[in-house]
């Protein structure tokens, strides 16, 4: 692994988003709260509802209380029927996949 990717050691934390996978480990600290800095406490990795399209209108105290993204969000994709397919009948078979962040199972689709 080259130095710019974390050589000789890279900490990878399964079930957590990549920003939490530190490239250069100098020390490890167990803390009760997030570290100071834009990657943990800034808006870049905070989870907001999908209807929020402009964070400029959100007061700073609300942003400060927003939960940081620790796990990848659930991702899903429908592959059948294909977009634009002509559908007939009362029942339609739907196929696709879903991935749940953090290794939890998919509860419903």
N, CA and C atoms as a LAMMPS dump frame, in Angstrom:
ITEM: TIMESTEP
0
ITEM: NUMBER OF ATOMS
327
ITEM: BOX BOUNDS ff ff ff
-5.0000000000000000e+02 5.0000000000000000e+02
-5.0000000000000000e+02 5.0000000000000000e+02
-5.0000000000000000e+02 5.0000000000000000e+02
ITEM: ATOMS id mol type element x y z
1 1 1 N 0.848 -1.167 0
2 1 2 C 0 0 0
3 1 3 C 0.906 1.248 0
4 2 1 N 0.681 2.206 -0.894
5 2 2 C 1.517 3.398 -0.93
6 2 3 C 1.237 4.321 0.267
7 3 1 N 2.194 5.184 0.584
8 3 2 C 2.078 6.079 1.735
9 3 3 C 0.851 6.984 1.649
10 4 1 N 0.486 7.445 0.451
11 4 2 C -0.668 8.341 0.355
12 4 3 C -2.002 7.63 0.556
13 5 1 N -1.967 6.318 0.7
14 5 2 C -3.162 5.547 1.038
15 5 3 C -3.069 4.935 2.424
16 6 1 N -2.068 5.339 3.213
17 6 2 C -2.013 4.926 4.596
18 6 3 C -0.885 4.009 5.001
19 7 1 N 0.063 3.698 4.086
20 7 2 C 1.165 2.808 4.444
21 7 3 C 1.883 3.343 5.673
22 8 1 N 2.282 2.585 6.644
23 8 2 C 2.309 1.121 6.689
24 8 3 C 1.057 0.511 7.326
25 9 1 N 0.155 1.352 7.849
26 9 2 C -1.023 0.832 8.528
27 9 3 C -2.194 1.759 8.263
28 10 1 N -3.339 1.183 7.988
29 10 2 C -4.545 1.978 7.818
30 10 3 C -5.635 1.362 8.674
31 11 1 N -6.295 2.186 9.456
32 11 2 C -7.375 1.698 10.305
33 11 3 C -8.667 1.687 9.491
34 12 1 N -9.256 0.529 9.334
35 12 2 C -10.529 0.391 8.635
36 12 3 C -11.533 -0.129 9.651
37 13 1 N -12.633 0.615 9.808
38 13 2 C -13.646 0.262 10.798
39 13 3 C -14.867 -0.268 10.058
40 14 1 N -15.057 -1.586 10.049
41 14 2 C -16.201 -2.157 9.322
42 14 3 C -17.524 -1.58 9.805
43 15 1 N -18.412 -1.288 8.86
44 15 2 C -19.727 -0.782 9.199
45 15 3 C -19.798 0.72 9.355
46 16 1 N -18.678 1.424 9.125
47 16 2 C -18.682 2.879 9.236
48 16 3 C -18.255 3.489 7.913
49 17 1 N -18.761 4.683 7.631
50 17 2 C -18.461 5.338 6.362
51 17 3 C -16.963 5.573 6.214
52 18 1 N -16.511 5.695 4.974
53 18 2 C -15.086 5.802 4.676
54 18 3 C -14.374 6.961 5.333
55 19 1 N -15.084 8.075 5.584
56 19 2 C -14.423 9.208 6.223
57 19 3 C -13.939 8.841 7.625
58 20 1 N -14.523 7.801 8.192
59 20 2 C -14.114 7.365 9.522
60 20 3 C -12.914 6.413 9.455
61 21 1 N -12.52 5.996 8.253
62 21 2 C -11.364 5.113 8.086
63 21 3 C -10.11 5.959 7.927
64 22 1 N -9.419 6.172 8.999
65 22 2 C -8.283 7.088 9.057
66 22 3 C -7.1 6.55 8.254
67 23 1 N -6.451 7.423 7.486
68 23 2 C -5.314 7.004 6.669
69 23 3 C -4.021 6.938 7.467
70 24 1 N -3.741 7.916 8.281
71 24 2 C -2.468 7.942 9.009
72 24 3 C -2.753 7.877 10.499
73 25 1 N -2.491 6.737 11.102
74 25 2 C -2.755 6.528 12.523
75 25 3 C -1.53 6.955 13.318
76 26 1 N -1.687 7.979 14.15
77 26 2 C -0.614 8.404 15.049
78 26 3 C -0.924 7.979 16.472
79 27 1 N -2.226 7.995 16.808
80 27 2 C -2.652 7.52 18.112
81 27 3 C -4.141 7.19 18.037
82 28 1 N -4.606 6.383 18.959
83 28 2 C -6.015 6.018 19.041
84 28 3 C -6.537 6.486 20.387
85 29 1 N -7.649 7.212 20.371
86 29 2 C -8.232 7.747 21.585
87 29 3 C -9.679 7.274 21.675
88 30 1 N -10.045 6.672 22.789
89 30 2 C -11.446 6.312 23.038
90 30 3 C -12.094 7.493 23.747
91 31 1 N -13.144 8.051 23.133
92 31 2 C -13.778 9.249 23.678
93 31 3 C -15.29 9.076 23.715
94 32 1 N -15.913 9.803 24.604
95 32 2 C -17.367 9.737 24.745
96 32 3 C -18.078 10.608 23.718
97 33 1 N -17.351 11.468 23.014
98 33 2 C -17.981 12.328 22.019
99 33 3 C -17.085 12.453 20.785
100 34 1 N -17.67 13.002 19.728
101 34 2 C -16.941 13.162 18.477
102 34 3 C -15.744 14.087 18.642
103 35 1 N -14.741 13.862 17.824
104 35 2 C -13.567 14.732 17.814
105 35 3 C -13.945 16.102 17.268
106 36 1 N -13.201 17.116 17.68
107 36 2 C -13.384 18.453 17.113
108 36 3 C -12.883 18.437 15.666
109 37 1 N -13.462 19.231 14.829
110 37 2 C -12.998 19.325 13.454
111 37 3 C -14.143 19.222 12.473
112 38 1 N -13.917 19.688 11.246
113 38 2 C -15 19.735 10.259
114 38 3 C -15.512 18.377 9.823
115 39 1 N -14.691 17.335 9.873
116 39 2 C -15.129 16.031 9.387
117 39 3 C -16.059 15.355 10.366
118 40 1 N -15.935 15.634 11.649
119 40 2 C -16.82 15.026 12.627
120 40 3 C -17.934 15.973 13.049
121 41 1 N -17.613 17.241 13.244
122 41 2 C -18.607 18.17 13.786
123 41 3 C -19.163 19.14 12.759
124 42 1 N -18.598 19.205 11.574
125 42 2 C -19.107 20.107 10.538
126 42 3 C -20.308 19.5 9.828
127 43 1 N -20.864 20.224 8.873
128 43 2 C -22.072 19.75 8.178
129 43 3 C -21.781 18.69 7.129
130 44 1 N -20.52 18.498 6.76
131 44 2 C -20.188 17.586 5.666
132 44 3 C -20.695 16.171 5.9
133 45 1 N -20.703 15.701 7.126
134 45 2 C -21.102 14.32 7.402
135 45 3 C -22.202 14.24 8.446
136 46 1 N -23.126 15.16 8.389
137 46 2 C -24.304 15.13 9.259
138 46 3 C -25.469 14.566 8.465
139 47 1 N -26.348 13.864 9.139
140 47 2 C -27.51 13.288 8.471
141 47 3 C -28.717 14.202 8.586
142 48 1 N -29.222 14.654 7.456
143 48 2 C -30.406 15.502 7.422
144 48 3 C -31.495 14.812 6.61
145 49 1 N -32.733 15.183 6.86
146 49 2 C -33.857 14.627 6.113
147 49 3 C -33.715 14.971 4.635
148 50 1 N -34.247 14.116 3.784
149 50 2 C -34.097 14.302 2.337
150 50 3 C -34.791 15.559 1.819
151 51 1 N -35.729 16.107 2.593
152 51 2 C -36.421 17.316 2.134
153 51 3 C -35.61 18.583 2.4
154 52 1 N -34.489 18.479 3.101
155 52 2 C -33.634 19.636 3.34
156 52 3 C -32.68 19.771 2.164
157 53 1 N -32.865 20.827 1.409
158 53 2 C -32.063 21.026 0.203
159 53 3 C -31.088 22.19 0.322
160 54 1 N -31.211 22.985 1.387
161 54 2 C -30.321 24.135 1.565
162 54 3 C -30.015 24.288 3.051
163 55 1 N -28.797 23.959 3.438
164 55 2 C -28.453 24.019 4.868
165 55 3 C -28.247 25.445 5.354
166 56 1 N -28.171 26.404 4.443
167 56 2 C -27.992 27.803 4.848
168 56 3 C -29.17 28.307 5.675
169 57 1 N -30.324 27.687 5.5
170 57 2 C -31.515 28.124 6.236
171 57 3 C -31.661 27.435 7.594
172 58 1 N -30.759 26.513 7.907
173 58 2 C -30.832 25.784 9.176
174 58 3 C -29.985 26.508 10.216
175 59 1 N -30.559 26.816 11.379
176 59 2 C -29.778 27.491 12.428
177 59 3 C -28.595 26.636 12.892
178 60 1 N -27.506 27.285 13.277
179 60 2 C -26.278 26.598 13.689
180 60 3 C -26.518 25.627 14.839
181 61 1 N -27.384 25.986 15.79
182 61 2 C -27.625 25.086 16.932
183 61 3 C -28.32 23.79 16.492
184 62 1 N -29.078 23.833 15.41
185 62 2 C -29.714 22.625 14.88
186 62 3 C -28.662 21.759 14.193
187 63 1 N -27.779 22.384 13.443
188 63 2 C -26.694 21.642 12.786
189 63 3 C -25.808 20.975 13.83
190 64 1 N -25.494 21.689 14.9
191 64 2 C -24.648 21.135 15.963
192 64 3 C -25.266 19.891 16.597
193 65 1 N -26.591 19.84 16.681
194 65 2 C -27.264 18.685 17.296
195 65 3 C -27.551 17.558 16.314
196 66 1 N -27.356 17.806 15.034
197 66 2 C -27.618 16.768 14.027
198 66 3 C -26.647 15.603 14.22
199 67 1 N -27.138 14.414 13.999
200 67 2 C -26.345 13.205 14.194
201 67 3 C -25.352 13.037 13.054
202 68 1 N -24.114 12.71 13.395
203 68 2 C -23.096 12.465 12.379
204 68 3 C -23.349 11.115 11.712
205 69 1 N -23.058 11.044 10.419
206 69 2 C -23.205 9.791 9.688
207 69 3 C -22.08 8.856 10.122
208 70 1 N -22.437 7.725 10.684
209 70 2 C -21.456 6.737 11.114
210 70 3 C -21.48 5.506 10.218
211 71 1 N -22.634 5.215 9.661
212 71 2 C -22.787 4.03 8.825
213 71 3 C -23.291 4.453 7.453
214 72 1 N -22.951 3.693 6.423
215 72 2 C -23.493 4.022 5.106
216 72 3 C -25.014 3.894 5.121
217 73 1 N -25.714 4.777 4.417
218 73 2 C -27.169 4.67 4.374
219 73 3 C -27.599 3.453 3.566
220 74 1 N -28.821 3.035 3.768
221 74 2 C -29.364 1.911 2.997
222 74 3 C -29.443 2.315 1.528
223 75 1 N -28.964 1.449 0.674
224 75 2 C -28.986 1.674 -0.766
225 75 3 C -29.79 0.556 -1.413
226 76 1 N -30.572 0.889 -2.418
227 76 2 C -31.338 -0.146 -3.106
228 76 3 C -31.484 0.214 -4.582
229 77 1 N -31.776 -0.801 -5.372
230 77 2 C -31.915 -0.613 -6.813
231 77 3 C -32.887 -1.649 -7.359
232 78 1 N -33.845 -1.19 -8.129
233 78 2 C -34.757 -2.107 -8.834
234 78 3 C -34.191 -2.315 -10.225
235 79 1 N -33.996 -3.584 -10.607
236 79 2 C -33.435 -3.893 -11.929
237 79 3 C -34.471 -4.471 -12.887
238 80 1 N -35.546 -5.004 -12.349
239 80 2 C -36.663 -5.482 -13.172
240 80 3 C -37.966 -5.107 -12.493
241 81 1 N -38.931 -4.604 -13.213
242 81 2 C -38.918 -4.342 -14.643
243 81 3 C -38.027 -3.14 -14.969
244 82 1 N -37.488 -3.151 -16.167
245 82 2 C -36.621 -2.063 -16.616
246 82 3 C -37.43 -0.788 -16.837
247 83 1 N -36.743 0.324 -16.739
248 83 2 C -37.394 1.613 -16.961
249 83 3 C -38.023 1.634 -18.351
250 84 1 N -39.261 2.071 -18.407
251 84 2 C -39.966 2.172 -19.679
252 84 3 C -40.648 0.888 -20.127
253 85 1 N -40.499 -0.191 -19.332
254 85 2 C -41.116 -1.467 -19.726
255 85 3 C -42.631 -1.34 -19.704
256 86 1 N -43.264 -2.046 -20.64
257 86 2 C -44.732 -2.06 -20.687
258 86 3 C -45.207 -3.166 -19.747
259 87 1 N -46.005 -2.797 -18.771
260 87 2 C -46.449 -3.743 -17.738
261 87 3 C -47.905 -4.114 -17.979
262 88 1 N -48.187 -5.421 -17.846
263 88 2 C -49.546 -5.914 -18.04
264 88 3 C -49.885 -6.891 -16.928
265 89 1 N -51.147 -7.024 -16.638
266 89 2 C -51.592 -8 -15.649
267 89 3 C -51.728 -7.401 -14.258
268 90 1 N -52.259 -8.237 -13.356
269 90 2 C -52.512 -7.792 -11.987
270 90 3 C -51.291 -7.939 -11.079
271 91 1 N -50.375 -8.819 -11.453
272 91 2 C -49.185 -9.038 -10.639
273 91 3 C -47.933 -8.761 -11.469
274 92 1 N -46.965 -8.152 -10.824
275 92 2 C -45.71 -7.82 -11.502
276 92 3 C -44.561 -8.301 -10.633
277 93 1 N -43.648 -9.052 -11.227
278 93 2 C -42.451 -9.465 -10.507
279 93 3 C -41.455 -8.311 -10.516
280 94 1 N -40.946 -7.993 -9.342
281 94 2 C -39.96 -6.934 -9.203
282 94 3 C -38.687 -7.552 -8.648
283 95 1 N -37.549 -7.255 -9.274
284 95 2 C -36.265 -7.773 -8.812
285 95 3 C -35.308 -6.613 -8.579
286 96 1 N -34.399 -6.802 -7.646
287 96 2 C -33.412 -5.774 -7.365
288 96 3 C -32.533 -6.198 -6.21
289 97 1 N -31.859 -5.235 -5.627
290 97 2 C -30.99 -5.531 -4.502
291 97 3 C -31.047 -4.375 -3.519
292 98 1 N -30.634 -4.657 -2.287
293 98 2 C -30.551 -3.628 -1.252
294 98 3 C -29.367 -3.947 -0.35
295 99 1 N -28.705 -2.905 0.099
296 99 2 C -27.574 -3.031 1.019
297 99 3 C -27.869 -2.175 2.236
298 100 1 N -27.766 -2.777 3.403
299 100 2 C -27.992 -1.998 4.623
300 100 3 C -26.662 -1.664 5.258
301 101 1 N -26.425 -0.403 5.502
302 101 2 C -25.196 0.034 6.137
303 101 3 C -25.046 -0.591 7.507
304 102 1 N -23.833 -0.886 7.886
305 102 2 C -23.573 -1.438 9.2
306 102 3 C -23.814 -2.921 9.313
307 103 1 N -24.152 -3.583 8.217
308 103 2 C -24.308 -5.032 8.252
309 103 3 C -25.63 -5.538 8.799
310 104 1 N -26.58 -4.648 9.007
311 104 2 C -27.891 -5.106 9.471
312 104 3 C -28.692 -5.616 8.287
313 105 1 N -29.651 -6.479 8.56
314 105 2 C -30.486 -7.022 7.507
315 105 3 C -31.503 -6.014 7.008
316 106 1 N -31.995 -6.238 5.817
317 106 2 C -33.048 -5.405 5.254
318 106 3 C -34.362 -5.821 5.903
319 107 1 N -35.072 -4.848 6.454
320 107 2 C -36.318 -5.144 7.16
321 107 3 C -37.491 -5.205 6.191
322 108 1 N -37.545 -4.244 5.275
323 108 2 C -38.65 -4.216 4.296
324 108 3 C -38.184 -3.454 3.065
325 109 1 N -38.905 -3.656 1.979
326 109 2 C -38.598 -2.952 0.727
327 109 3 C -39.845 -2.211 0.299
